[in-house]
Amino acid sequence: MKARIFGAGSIGNHLSFALRSLKIDVEVVDIDKDALLRMKNSIYPSRYGTWDSNINLSLSPSDNLVDLEIIGTPPDTHADILKERIKKDKSRIWLVEKPFIVPDNNLCDELSDFIEKSNAKVFCGYNHSLSPAFQSLVEHLKSDNEIKLIDAYWLEHWGGIFNAHPWLEGPSSSYLGYSRRGGGAFMEHSHGIHLALALCNIKNDFRDFSFPKLISSNSIFDISESYDQSSQLVFEDFEGTIIRYTTDVLTKNVNKSIRVETSKALYQLSFAVNNGQSDSLRIISKDKEKNLNYPRSRRLDFEHEVKFLKNCLIKKDFSNLSIIDWRLALHISRIGNQILN
């Protein structure tokens, strides 16, 4: 099995290691020679102990056919690269890192039409939705699906992002400091809104999604008005479920969690607890409480994602990936367009 990754940054390194752990051949493409050298000489060996000489680095893509192409470049480049690669038709499927594209409705319309006409299999890297903890929550809610209320939080200071990208001086050094380019709290931390919206549709195929209505939103921007530091949104779905979502790039005491109230039980899923070593699912029903813990790490986040992709490629059945289908990811960019203007 073979994969091609566009982008030698932090995500490109994470996914290269995950792919190589499954013995998948990897080609990494970046137009920046310094980025390729930084990957080989700094990022990869510092994270994983040594450079993997089986990873092929290149300034331009080879003409080889691969099973998976991954676009791990900044979000304001995703749409153009994806369209170009689908036209080249050198891969069986495509994975685009989150956020899928910038918050621009015209671009959303254009890309949606293009993908639909191409019949390409396109997914987005919202890998928290593939984690064992979230998959467990989904399975519980399939049998207890009278959801009344969803509260989701993705509160995390983005110092960790800059620690992983030491060549950046701060938000304004990249897309991160510009909401319209796919940065800021709502777009960069969009794992949380993806999980919250996915729970509204667990009874159906995520590729045929009924999107909840945005009732209200409030964003607090930085002093330059370039990016949202904090955003709060309230939705209501077609069955009357209320979804409340809060995200920021300010909170140092990280809170990445989802709380779901049904007619029968309360579910509390917390990510990266116990010093980041586990995800925890707490279930309270009829005076009974159950706590389920799942090992996690940054490496496991990407290993789960890559295993899902590999298994679907082997089986030639992509139904298990419907939760990361491009349509829900694209809708998040539409919401961004609505709240960030």
C-alpha positions in Angstrom: 0.0 0.0 0.0 1.3 3.5 -0.9 0.5 7.0 0.3 1.5 10.5 -0.8 1.5 13.4 1.6 1.5 17.1 0.6 3.1 19.2 3.3 6.1 18.4 5.5 4.9 20.3 8.5 3.7 18.9 11.8 0.8 17.0 10.4 2.9 15.6 7.6 5.3 14.2 10.2 2.5 12.7 12.4 0.8 11.0 9.4 4.1 9.8 7.9 5.0 8.0 11.2 1.5 6.5 11.5 1.6 5.2 7.9 5.1 3.8 8.3 4.0 2.0 11.5 1.7 0.1 9.2 4.4 -0.6 6.7 2.8 1.7 4.1 5.2 3.3 1.6 5.3 7.1 2.0 6.1 10.0 -0.4 6.2 13.5 1.1 5.9 16.5 -1.2 6.6 20.1 -0.2 7.5 23.0 -2.5 9.7 24.4 0.4 13.1 22.7 0.5 13.7 24.0 4.0 10.5 22.3 5.2 11.7 19.0 3.8 15.1 19.3 5.4 13.4 20.4 8.7 11.3 17.2 8.6 14.2 14.9 7.9 16.8 16.5 10.3 14.6 17.9 13.1 10.9 17.2 13.5 10.7 13.5 12.7 13.9 12.3 14.6 13.1 14.5 17.6 9.6 13.0 17.8 10.2 9.4 16.8 13.9 8.8 17.6 15.4 8.5 14.2 14.7 9.4 10.6 13.0 6.7 8.4 15.0 6.4 5.2 12.1 4.6 3.5 10.2 8.0 3.4 10.8 9.6 0.0 11.0 13.4 0.1 10.4 15.5 -3.0 9.8 19.0 -4.1 7.1 17.8 -6.6 4.9 14.7 -6.7 5.9 11.6 -8.6 3.6 10.2 -11.3 3.1 7.0 -9.3 -0.4 5.7 -8.5 -1.0 5.6 -4.8 -3.8 4.3 -2.6 -4.1 7.5 -0.5 -3.2 11.1 -1.0 -3.1 13.4 2.0 -3.3 17.2 1.9 -1.6 18.5 5.0 -0.8 22.0 3.8 -2.3 25.3 5.2 -6.1 25.4 4.8 -6.1 28.3 2.3 -4.3 25.9 -0.1 -6.5 22.9 0.4 -9.2 23.5 -2.3 -6.7 24.2 -5.1 -4.5 21.2 -4.3 -7.4 18.9 -3.9 -9.0 19.8 -7.2 -5.6 19.5 -9.0 -4.9 16.0 -7.4 -8.4 14.7 -8.2 -7.9 15.8 -11.9 -4.6 14.0 -11.9 -6.4 10.9 -10.7 -3.3 9.3 -9.1 -5.0 8.1 -5.9 -7.9 5.9 -4.8 -9.0 8.2 -2.0 -8.1 11.7 -0.6 -7.7 12.9 3.0 -7.6 16.6 3.6 -6.4 17.8 7.0 -8.9 19.9 9.0 -10.2 22.5 8.6 -11.3 21.3 5.2 -11.2 24.7 3.5 -11.4 28.3 4.4 -14.7 29.8 5.5 -15.9 31.1 2.1 -19.4 30.1 0.8 -18.5 30.7 -2.8 -15.5 28.4 -2.5 -17.7 25.9 -0.7 -20.2 25.9 -3.5 -17.5 25.6 -6.2 -15.7 22.7 -4.4 -18.9 20.9 -3.6 -19.9 20.9 -7.2 -16.5 19.7 -8.3 -16.3 16.8 -5.9 -19.8 15.6 -6.6 -19.2 15.6 -10.4 -15.9 13.8 -10.0 -17.3 11.1 -7.7 -14.0 11.2 -5.8 -13.8 9.6 -2.4 -12.8 12.6 -0.2 -12.4 12.7 3.6 -11.3 15.2 6.2 -8.9 14.5 9.1 -11.3 14.9 12.0 -9.6 12.0 13.7 -11.1 12.5 17.2 -14.3 11.1 15.7 -12.5 7.9 15.0 -11.1 7.5 18.5 -12.2 4.5 20.5 -13.8 6.7 23.1 -16.0 8.7 20.7 -16.8 5.5 18.8 -18.0 4.0 22.1 -20.2 7.1 22.7 -21.7 6.7 19.3 -22.5 3.0 19.9 -24.2 3.9 23.2 -26.2 6.6 21.6 -27.4 4.4 18.8 -29.6 2.6 21.3 -30.3 5.6 23.5 -30.9 8.1 20.8 -33.5 10.5 22.3 -30.9 13.2 22.6 -32.1 16.3 24.3 -29.0 18.4 24.8 -25.4 18.5 23.6 -22.8 20.7 25.2 -19.4 20.6 23.6 -16.2 22.5 24.6 -12.9 22.8 22.8 -11.0 25.1 25.0 -7.2 25.0 24.6 -4.5 27.7 24.5 -2.7 27.4 21.3 0.8 27.5 22.8 1.0 23.8 22.1 0.6 24.5 18.4 3.4 26.9 18.4 5.6 24.6 20.5 5.1 22.0 17.7 5.9 24.7 15.1 9.0 26.5 16.6 9.8 28.1 13.3 6.6 30.3 13.7 7.0 33.5 15.8 3.3 33.7 16.6 -0.2 33.7 15.2 0.5 36.3 12.5 3.3 34.2 11.1 0.9 31.8 9.4 -2.8 31.2 8.6 -3.4 30.5 12.3 -3.7 34.3 13.0 -6.3 34.8 10.3 -9.9 33.4 10.6 -10.6 34.0 6.9 -7.6 31.8 6.1 -8.8 28.9 8.3 -7.2 30.0 11.5 -8.5 31.4 14.8 -10.4 29.4 17.4 -13.5 28.2 15.5 -11.7 26.9 12.4 -8.4 25.7 13.9 -10.1 24.0 16.9 -13.0 22.7 14.7 -12.6 19.1 16.0 -15.2 20.0 18.7 -17.9 21.4 16.4 -17.4 18.3 14.1 -18.0 15.9 17.0 -21.1 17.9 18.2 -22.7 18.0 14.8 -21.9 14.4 14.1 -23.8 13.3 17.1 -27.0 14.9 15.6 -26.9 12.3 12.8 -25.7 9.1 14.4 -28.9 7.2 13.2 -28.2 7.8 9.5 -25.3 7.9 7.1 -23.2 10.9 7.7 -23.0 11.5 3.9 -26.7 12.3 3.9 -26.6 14.8 6.7 -29.4 17.0 8.1 -27.7 20.1 9.4 -29.0 21.8 12.5 -30.0 25.4 12.4 -27.6 28.0 13.9 -29.7 30.0 16.4 -27.0 32.3 17.8 -23.3 33.0 17.8 -20.8 35.3 19.4 -17.1 35.7 18.6 -14.5 37.7 20.4 -11.6 38.8 18.1 -8.1 39.8 18.9 -7.1 43.4 19.0 -6.2 43.4 15.3 -9.6 41.8 14.4 -7.7 39.2 12.4 -8.8 36.0 14.3 -11.5 34.9 16.8 -10.0 34.2 20.2 -13.2 32.7 21.4 -16.5 31.6 19.8 -19.8 30.5 21.2 -22.6 28.9 19.1 -26.1 27.5 19.7 -27.8 25.2 17.3 -31.2 23.4 17.1 -31.6 20.3 15.0 -34.8 19.1 13.2 -35.8 16.9 16.2 -35.4 19.8 18.7 -32.1 18.9 20.1 -30.1 21.9 21.4 -26.4 22.0 20.7 -24.2 24.5 22.6 -20.6 24.8 21.5 -17.8 26.9 23.0 -14.2 27.1 21.7 -11.2 29.3 22.3 -7.4 29.6 21.9 -7.0 31.1 25.4 -7.6 28.4 28.0 -4.5 26.9 29.5 -6.4 24.4 31.7 -7.5 22.4 28.6 -11.1 21.3 28.4 -12.0 19.2 25.3 -15.2 17.5 26.2 -18.7 16.6 25.1 -21.7 16.3 27.4 -24.9 14.6 26.1 -28.2 14.4 27.9 -30.8 11.9 26.6 -34.2 10.9 28.1 -32.4 8.0 29.8 -28.9 8.9 30.7 -26.1 11.5 30.9 -22.9 10.9 28.9 -19.7 12.9 29.6 -16.7 12.3 27.2 -13.5 14.0 28.1 -10.4 13.9 25.8 -6.8 13.9 26.9 -7.3 13.5 30.6 -4.9 12.0 33.1 -2.0 14.1 31.8 -3.1 13.4 28.3 -2.8 9.7 28.6 -6.4 8.7 28.2 -9.9 9.6 27.0 -12.7 9.1 29.5 -16.4 8.3 29.0 -18.7 8.6 32.0 -22.2 7.3 31.8 -24.9 8.0 34.5 -28.3 6.4 34.3 -30.9 5.4 36.9 -28.6 6.1 39.8 -25.9 4.0 38.2 -22.5 5.2 37.1 -20.0 3.7 34.7 -16.6 5.0 33.8 -14.7 3.8 30.7 -11.1 4.8 30.0 -9.3 4.5 26.7 -5.5 4.9 26.2 -4.6 7.8 24.0 -1.6 9.8 22.8 -0.9 12.1 19.9 0.5 9.1 18.1 -2.6 7.0 18.7 -4.8 9.8 17.4 -3.2 9.4 13.9 -2.7 5.6 14.2 -6.5 5.1 14.7 -7.1 7.3 11.7 -4.7 5.5 9.4 -5.9 2.1 10.5 -9.5 3.1 9.5 -8.3 4.3 6.1 -6.2 1.2 5.5 -9.0 -1.2 6.5 -11.5 0.6 4.3 -9.1 0.5 1.3 -8.5 -3.2 1.8 -12.2 -4.0 2.0 -13.1 -1.4 -0.7 -15.9 -0.3 1.7 -15.8 3.3 2.9 -19.1 3.3 4.9 -17.1 3.3 8.2 -15.5 6.6 7.1 -18.8 8.4 6.6 -18.3 10.3 9.8 -15.2 12.0 8.3 -16.9 12.4 4.8 -16.1 15.8 3.2 -19.7 17.0 3.3 -19.9 17.6 7.1 -16.4 19.1 7.0 -17.5 21.5 4.2 -20.5 22.5 6.3 -18.2 23.6 9.1 -16.5 26.0 6.7 -20.0 27.3 5.8 -20.7 27.9 9.5 -17.4 29.7 9.7 -18.4 32.0 6.8 -21.6 32.7 8.7 -20.1 33.6 12.1 -16.7 35.1 11.2 -17.8 37.8 8.8 
